């Protein structure tokens, strides 16, 4: 019992030290971009570590439009440690995706993306260069050729017929066209790649199917 006050005093000292060091670190890091990096566009403030993540709403496209009305056609926000730049102007989008496409061609890969693609060796995450151009040519010639697309024609036809029959059975009832189009598209893609459709896998693994739906 005699050591309890000392333990509490030591804990309080450690807590104050952590708070003090955090304040110093925040002040130093917040001053670095202003000195060494170009000025960033304006944007909403976020929380430490989390950034703007807690403030994102389900209808993200509506929220991004509202933010553009407040901050202008180009603005930024942080999602955790990731800096996001949003363009809401046709002229800016044209400059980025057409005039300066080679500058902005690379994608900022996450740790999960790098692990899943063996260090970013696939067509989605590999940096722009000769290797990316080679695998793009391979992808177009092997996956998107007329021969391969014709080979999967029956699968696409089958899934479209299923969708039409489903719409026919719902005559007189409301239909979620967005959900129906998503399921049809996923059925076509999964049938072509894995040999099974999205609905079957979703019914077999309800939890995994729901998580996959949220990811997509």
For each residue, the residues with C-beta under 8 A, 3 or more apart:
1: 4
2: 5
3: 6 7
4: 1 7 8
5: 2 8 9
6: 3 9 10
7: 3 4 10 11
8: 4 5 11 12
9: 5 6 12 13
10: 6 7 13 14
11: 7 8 14 15
12: 8 9 15 16
13: 9 10 16 17
14: 10 11 17 18
15: 11 12 18 19
16: 12 13 19 20
17: 13 14 20 21
18: 14 15 21 22
19: 15 16 22 23
20: 16 17 23 24
21: 17 18 24 25
22: 18 19 25 26
23: 19 20 26 27
24: 20 21 27 28
25: 21 22 28 29
26: 22 23 29 30 48
27: 23 24 30 31
28: 24 25 31 32
29: 25 26 32
30: 26 27 33 34
31: 27 28 34 35
32: 28 29 35 36 37
33: 30 36 37 40
34: 30 31 37 39
35: 31 32
36: 32 33
37: 32 33 34 40
38:
39: 34
40: 33 37 43 76 83
41: 71 72 74 75 76 85
42: 71 72 75 76
43: 40 67 71 75 76 77
44: 52 55 67 70 71 75 77
45: 52
46: 50 51 52 53 54 55 77 78
47: 50 51 52 54
48: 26
49: 80
50: 46 47 53 54 80
51: 46 47 77 78 79 80 81 82
52: 44 45 46 47 55 56 77 78 79
53: 46 50 56 79 80
54: 46 47 50
55: 44 46 52
56: 52 53 60 63
57: 60 62 63
58:
59: 62 63
60: 56 57 63 64
61: 64 65
62: 57 59 65 66
63: 56 57 59 60 66 67
64: 60 61 67 68 86 88
65: 61 62 68 69 88
66: 62 63 69 70
67: 43 44 63 64 70 71 75 77 86
68: 64 65 71 72 73 75 86 88
69: 65 66
70: 44 66 67
71: 41 42 43 44 67 68 75
72: 41 42 68 75
73: 68 87 88 89 92
74: 41 85 86 87 88 89 92
75: 41 42 43 44 67 68 71 72 85 86 88
76: 40 41 42 43 83 84 85 86
77: 43 44 46 51 52 67 84 86
78: 46 51 52 81 82 83 84
79: 51 52 53 82 84
80: 49 50 51 53
81: 51 78
82: 51 78 79 108
83: 40 76 78
84: 76 77 78 79
85: 41 74 75 76
86: 64 67 68 74 75 76 77
87: 73 74 92 93 96
88: 64 65 68 73 74 75 92
89: 73 74 92 93
90: 93 94
91: 94 95
92: 73 74 87 88 89 95 96
93: 87 89 90 96 97
94: 90 91 97 98 99
95: 91 92 98 99 100
96: 87 92 93 99 100 101 104
97: 93 94 101 104
98: 94 95 101
99: 94 95 96
100: 95 96 103 104
101: 96 97 98 104 105
102: 105 128
103: 100
104: 96 97 100 101
105: 101 102 128
106: 127 128
107: 124 125
108: 82
109: 113 114 117 120 125
110: 113 114
111: 114 115
112: 115 116
113: 109 110 116 117 120 124 125
114: 109 110 111 117 119 120 125
115: 111 112 118
116: 112 113
117: 109 113 114 120 121 122 124 125 126
118: 115 121 122
119: 114
120: 109 113 114 117 125 126 127
121: 117 118 125 126
122: 117 118 125 126 135
123: 126 132 135 136 139
124: 107 113 117
125: 107 109 113 114 117 120 121 122
126: 117 120 121 122 123 129 131 132 135
127: 106 120 131 132
128: 102 105 106 132
129: 126 132 133
130: 133 134
131: 126 127 134 135
132: 123 126 127 128 129 135 136
133: 129 130 136 137
134: 130 131 137 138
135: 122 123 126 131 132 138 139
136: 123 132 133 139 140
137: 133 134 140 141
138: 134 135 141 142
139: 123 135 136 142 143 144
140: 136 137 143 144 145
141: 137 138 144 145
142: 138 139 145 148
143: 139 140 148
144: 139 140 141 148 149
145: 140 141 142 148 149
146: 149 150
147: 150 151
148: 142 143 144 145 151 152
149: 144 145 146 152 153
150: 146 147 153
151: 147 148
152: 148 149 155 156 191 192
153: 149 150 156 157
154: 157 158
155: 152 158 159 188 191 192
156: 152 153 159 160 188 192
157: 153 154 160 161
158: 154 155 161 162 191
159: 155 156 162 163 184 187 188 191 197
160: 156 157 163 164 184
161: 157 158 164 165
162: 158 159 165 166 184 187
163: 159 160 166 167 180 183 184
164: 160 161 167 168
165: 161 162 168 169
166: 162 163 169 170 180
167: 163 164 170 171 175 180
168: 164 165 171
169: 165 166
170: 166 167 173 175
171: 167 168
172:
173: 170
174:
175: 167 170 180
176: 179 180
177: 180 181
178: 181 182
179: 176 182 183
180: 163 166 167 175 176 177 183 184
181: 177 178 184 185
182: 178 179 185 186 216
183: 163 179 180 186 187 198 199
184: 159 160 162 163 180 181 187 188
185: 181 182 188 189
186: 182 183 189 190 197 198 216
187: 159 162 183 184 190 191 197 198 199
188: 155 156 159 184 185 191 192
189: 185 186 192 193
190: 186 187 193 194 196 197 198 201
191: 152 155 158 159 187 188 194 195 196 197
192: 152 155 156 188 189
193: 189 190
194: 190 191
195: 191
196: 190 191 200 201
197: 159 186 187 190 191 200 201
198: 183 186 187 190 201 202 209
199: 183 187 202 203
200: 196 197 203 204
201: 190 196 197 198 204 205 208 209
202: 198 199 205 206 209 210 212 213
203: 199 200 206 209
204: 200 201 209
205: 201 202 208 209
206: 202 203 209 210
207: 210 211
208: 201 205 211 212
209: 198 201 202 203 204 205 206 212 213
210: 202 206 207 213 214
211: 207 208 214 215
212: 202 208 209 215 216
213: 202 209 210 216
214: 210 211
215: 211 212
216: 182 186 212 213
